[in-house]
Amino acid sequence: MSSLNIDIVSNADEVIQLISARLENINIKELTALQASTIMGEMRKRIHVHGKDSNDAQIGTYTPAYMKVRTGLYKDAKPAKKGVKSAGIYSKGANNGVQRAKYQRGSDTKVILSLTRQMEADMVIVPFENGCGIGYTNETNFKKSQYNEKTYRKNIFNLTKKEREFVFEIGQSYIDDKLK
């Protein structure tokens, strides 16, 4: 039996150096800002329109008492063709005699964590040391998010499985572009 001498030539070192150089072009803040800005709208819609938690299940159901606040349909409310003309006045407590606010939200009892729309309007991209995330610009809305997760005993503001997959796809696409 004879032995063959084969010389193998490889450019592996050059390829590794090229890939390493291109990976240095990846800006983590830019990448995470892209991921956060892309997914934030989906997250906002899931929570504040569809009323879904991070497991894609219904957050909860509003109580009949809270539904009066949302719809303005109190006993002394003045009806209109659509909703209420006046939600009436407070008859007890510190606000006795004061006009009630007219939120005129729908009669669906599904929790959507939205009454004045302030909370969803306040959801923003939040920069931090090693990237960006999604959060609130004011402490009150952050506290509301924590309160609602505790009240409904659910993770609401985490990403769903589908949202996490989408974030991964965005990251993969970003890295692929930088490696070209």
Backbone hydrogen bonds, N-H to C=O, Kabsch-Sander energy under -0.5 kcal/mol:
donor,donor_aa,acceptor,acceptor_aa,energy
6,I,4,L,-0.7
7,D,5,N,-0.5
8,I,6,I,-0.6
9,V,7,D,-0.5
15,V,11,N,-2.4
16,I,12,A,-2.8
17,Q,13,D,-2.2
18,L,14,E,-2.5
19,I,15,V,-2.9
20,S,16,I,-2.6
21,A,17,Q,-2.3
22,R,18,L,-2.2
23,L,19,I,-2.6
24,E,20,S,-1.4
25,N,22,R,-1.3
26,I,23,L,-1.6
27,N,25,N,-0.5
28,I,26,I,-0.8
31,L,27,N,-2.8
32,T,28,I,-3.0
33,A,29,K,-2.1
34,L,30,E,-2.1
35,Q,31,L,-2.4
36,A,32,T,-2.8
37,S,33,A,-2.7
38,T,34,L,-1.9
39,I,35,Q,-2.2
40,M,36,A,-2.1
41,G,37,S,-0.6
43,M,39,I,-2.5
44,R,40,M,-2.9
45,K,41,G,-2.2
46,R,42,E,-2.5
47,I,43,M,-2.5
48,H,44,R,-2.8
49,V,45,K,-1.5
50,H,45,K,-2.5
52,K,46,R,-2.8
53,D,57,A,-3.0
54,S,155,N,-2.8
56,D,53,D,-1.8
59,I,51,G,-2.6
62,Y,109,T,-3.4
67,M,63,T,-2.1
68,K,64,P,-1.2
69,V,65,A,-1.0
70,R,66,Y,-2.4
71,T,67,M,-2.6
72,G,68,K,-2.4
74,Y,72,G,-1.8
77,A,74,Y,-1.6
78,K,86,S,-2.3
80,A,83,G,-1.6
85,K,78,K,-3.2
86,S,78,K,-1.3
90,Y,98,V,-2.7
96,N,93,G,-1.7
97,G,90,Y,-3.3
98,V,95,N,-2.8
100,R,88,G,-2.7
103,Y,69,V,-0.5
103,Y,101,A,-0.8
105,R,70,R,-2.9
111,V,60,G,-2.3
121,A,117,R,-1.7
122,D,118,Q,-1.5
123,M,120,E,-0.8
124,V,135,G,-2.8
126,V,133,G,-2.7
128,F,131,G,-3.0
131,G,128,F,-1.6
133,G,126,V,-2.2
135,G,124,V,-2.8
137,T,122,D,-1.0
142,F,138,N,-1.5
143,K,139,E,-2.8
144,K,140,T,-2.2
145,S,141,N,-2.1
146,Q,142,F,-2.1
147,Y,143,K,-2.8
148,N,144,K,-2.7
149,E,145,S,-1.9
150,K,146,Q,-2.0
151,T,147,Y,-3.2
152,Y,148,N,-2.6
153,R,149,E,-0.6
154,K,149,E,-1.5
156,I,154,K,-0.8
164,R,160,T,-2.6
165,E,161,K,-2.3
166,F,162,K,-2.1
167,V,163,E,-2.4
168,F,164,R,-2.2
169,E,165,E,-2.3
170,I,166,F,-2.3
171,G,167,V,-2.2
172,Q,168,F,-2.9
173,S,169,E,-2.6
174,Y,170,I,-2.4
175,I,171,G,-2.6
176,D,172,Q,-2.6
177,D,173,S,-2.2
178,K,174,Y,-1.7
179,L,175,I,-1.6
180,K,176,D,-0.7
180,K,177,D,-0.6
